[in-house]
Amino acid sequence: MNDAPPTTHRTTSGGLEPHRGTLILVLGILSLVLCGFFTGIPAWIMGKGDLAKIKDGIMDPEGEGSTKAGMICGMICCIIYAVLIGLIILLMILGGGLAALSS
């Protein structure tokens, strides 16, 4: 019998956690193309966490490039959507003010 406690995650042959670069990249690209905040925020959060693990030597560094790319795509999407929502709110406020002045 094996007395070692079960691990909560798989490890690569070098003892490092496997990277999730492809998943983060897919989430980032989907955020730009189709899903917006729904995949942009997870790409940003997961990318930041995984890059910290790669820097600390806990995660496989092979996926660093795709992790960075996915995180940046998620960041760009979130910033664009935040600006657009701000502009829409501003236009609604200005439109309501102009409508009140014209009547």
C-alpha positions in Angstrom: 0.0 0.0 0.0 1.0 3.5 -0.6 1.1 5.7 2.5 1.7 9.0 0.6 -1.3 11.3 0.7 -3.0 11.9 -2.7 -2.0 15.0 -4.6 -4.6 17.5 -5.5 -3.1 18.2 -8.9 -1.1 16.4 -11.6 2.5 17.1 -12.0 4.8 16.9 -15.1 7.8 14.7 -15.2 10.0 17.4 -13.7 7.8 17.7 -10.6 6.2 21.0 -11.8 2.5 21.7 -12.3 1.4 21.5 -16.0 0.8 24.9 -17.6 -2.6 26.1 -18.7 -1.3 28.4 -21.4 -3.5 27.0 -24.1 -6.7 27.3 -22.0 -5.8 30.9 -21.0 -5.0 31.8 -24.6 -8.4 30.3 -25.8 -10.2 32.3 -23.1 -8.4 35.5 -24.1 -9.2 35.1 -27.8 -12.8 34.2 -27.1 -13.1 37.3 -25.0 -12.0 39.5 -27.9 -14.1 37.7 -30.5 -17.3 36.5 -28.9 -17.7 36.4 -25.1 -16.4 39.6 -23.7 -16.2 39.9 -20.0 -17.4 36.3 -19.5 -14.0 34.9 -20.7 -11.9 38.0 -20.4 -11.9 38.2 -16.7 -11.0 34.5 -16.1 -8.2 34.8 -18.7 -6.8 37.8 -16.9 -7.1 36.3 -13.4 -5.8 32.8 -14.4 -3.0 34.3 -16.4 -1.8 36.4 -13.6 -1.8 33.5 -11.2 -0.1 31.1 -13.5 2.6 33.6 -14.4 3.3 34.1 -10.7 3.6 30.3 -10.3 5.9 30.1 -13.4 8.1 32.8 -11.9 8.2 31.0 -8.5 9.2 27.7 -10.3 6.1 25.9 -9.3 4.6 25.6 -12.8 6.1 24.4 -16.1 7.6 27.5 -17.8 6.9 26.1 -21.3 3.5 27.8 -21.4 4.7 31.2 -20.4 4.3 32.8 -23.9 0.8 31.5 -24.5 -0.2 32.4 -20.9 1.0 36.0 -21.3 -0.8 36.3 -24.7 -4.1 35.0 -23.3 -3.8 37.3 -20.2 -3.1 40.3 -22.4 -6.1 39.5 -24.7 -8.3 39.3 -21.6 -7.0 42.6 -20.3 -7.5 44.3 -23.6 -11.1 43.0 -23.8 -11.9 44.1 -20.3 -10.5 47.6 -20.8 -12.4 48.0 -24.1 -15.6 46.8 -22.6 -15.2 49.1 -19.6 -14.6 52.1 -21.8 -17.6 51.2 -24.0 -19.9 50.8 -21.0 -18.6 54.2 -19.6 -19.3 55.9 -23.0 -22.8 54.3 -23.2 -23.6 55.6 -19.6 -22.3 59.0 -20.5 -24.4 59.2 -23.7 -27.5 58.1 -21.7 -26.9 60.9 -19.2 -26.2 63.5 -21.9 -29.2 62.3 -23.9 -31.5 62.5 -20.9 -30.2 66.0 -20.2 -30.7 67.2 -23.8 -34.2 65.7 -23.8 -35.1 67.6 -20.6 -33.8 70.8 -22.1 -35.7 70.5 -25.4 -39.1 70.0 -23.7 
